[in-house]
Amino acid sequence: VEIINEAIASGRTRFAFELLPPLKGDGMQKIFAAVEPLMALDPAYVNITFHREGIKETEREDGSVEWHVVRRRPGTVGISAAIQNRYGVEVVPHLICGGLSKYDIEDTLIDMDFLGLHNVLALRGDKSQNEKRFMPHPQGHAHAVDLVRQIADMNRGKFIDGEVEECHHSKFSIGVAGYPEVHAEARDITSDIARLRDKVDAGAEYVITQMFFDNAKYFDFVRRCREAGITVPIIPGIKPLSTLRHLEILPETFGVKLPEELVREVKAHPDGVREVGTEWAIAQSRELMAAGVPVLHYYTMSRTTNIQKIVKAVF
Ligand code: FAD
C-alpha cells in the first residue's frame, strides 16, 4: 500500500498526523483517545515515532552524578499495528538507525510485515544524550541512506544473510526526512539536499519535512530540491505551537526560526499560546493547501485537540 500515491490519486490535499508511543508503563487508552476524534476527519495516514534510549541522572550521596540509560517510549511497532487494526487507517511506523544493529532493524521490519505494516519512515535518529555527536551502533548504520538501502534490499528479497529465492514479504513504501531550514549537522543547504537526493535515489518515495513556521522556507526548499533533481512528493510538516516554552525549545532542538510576528503574538497572549499556535497553523495550512501540497503532516505531542480544530477549520 503506497500511502503517498493513494493520497495523490485522491486529487485533493489530505491530512496526516504523528504521535508518540505511550510512555513505558502506560496502556493504549490515552493514545486511542488522541486518535479517535481525528478518525472521523479522514486522515490519510498516521505516523508513530520511534525512540531510542535516553539518559536519567541521579545524584549519589557524595554529590557526584550517576547516569542511567533508560528507554522511555518503546512499543512503536505494537502500537502501530494496534491503531491500524482498530481504526483501519494506514499507519507509518518510524524506524531509526540510532541504537540498533542491522539485525535489530531486519527483525523489526519482519515483524512489521507480519503485522501488516508496509509503510516506514526511515531516519537516522538523533545522537544519544551522552554523546557529543551521533555514534552509529557498531553493527548498524551511520546515515539514514544506509537504512533506506537495507529496506530497499529487503524489498528485493535481499536479507542481511543473503538472498532468498522466493520472497513472500510485501514491499515497504519508504519515506525520509528533509530540512527546509537545513539539518544542524549539514555543511550547507546544497550538501544537505544532495544527501536527501541520495536517500531518494536509494529508494525513498516521498519526503516529510521538519517543522517550519514560515511557508516561504518550505517553498524555497521545494524549489531547490526540484533543481537538484528530487522529483518525489515533499510533504510539509506543521507543528502547532502550544506552550510558551516552545519559543525556546523549538529553535534550540530543531534548528527552526520563529517569525517575529508569531513570537510577538505569543508574548502578547501568554495565557492563550495554544490558540495563537492553532491560528498560525491554520493560516500556514490554508496557504500550503492552496499551493496544492498532497498532504499536511501535523506534529503532535499526543494531545490532538488543537489538530482537530485546525483540520476542521482548513478542510
Ligand atoms: P540523515 O539523512 O542521515 O542526515 C543526518 C545528517 O547527516 C544531515 O546533516 C545530512 O546532511 C548528513 N549526511 C547524510 N548522509 C551523509 C553522508 N553520507 N556523509 C556525510 N553526511 C551525511 N528522530 C527520532 O529519533 N525518532 C523519530 O521518530 C523521528 N521522526 C522524525 C520525523 C520527521 C518528519 C523528521 C523531519 C525528523 C524525525 N526525527 C526523528 C529526527 C531525526 O532523526 C533527526 O533530525 C536526525 O538528526 C537526522 O535524521 P535523518 O534521517 O534526516 O538523517
Residues whose N, C-alpha, C, O or C-beta is under 5 A from the ligand:
A	BS01	FAD	T49 F50 H51 H94 I96 A122 L123 R124 G125 D126 A142 H143 A144 V145 A177 G178 H183 E185 A186 S191 D192 R195 I208 T209 Q210
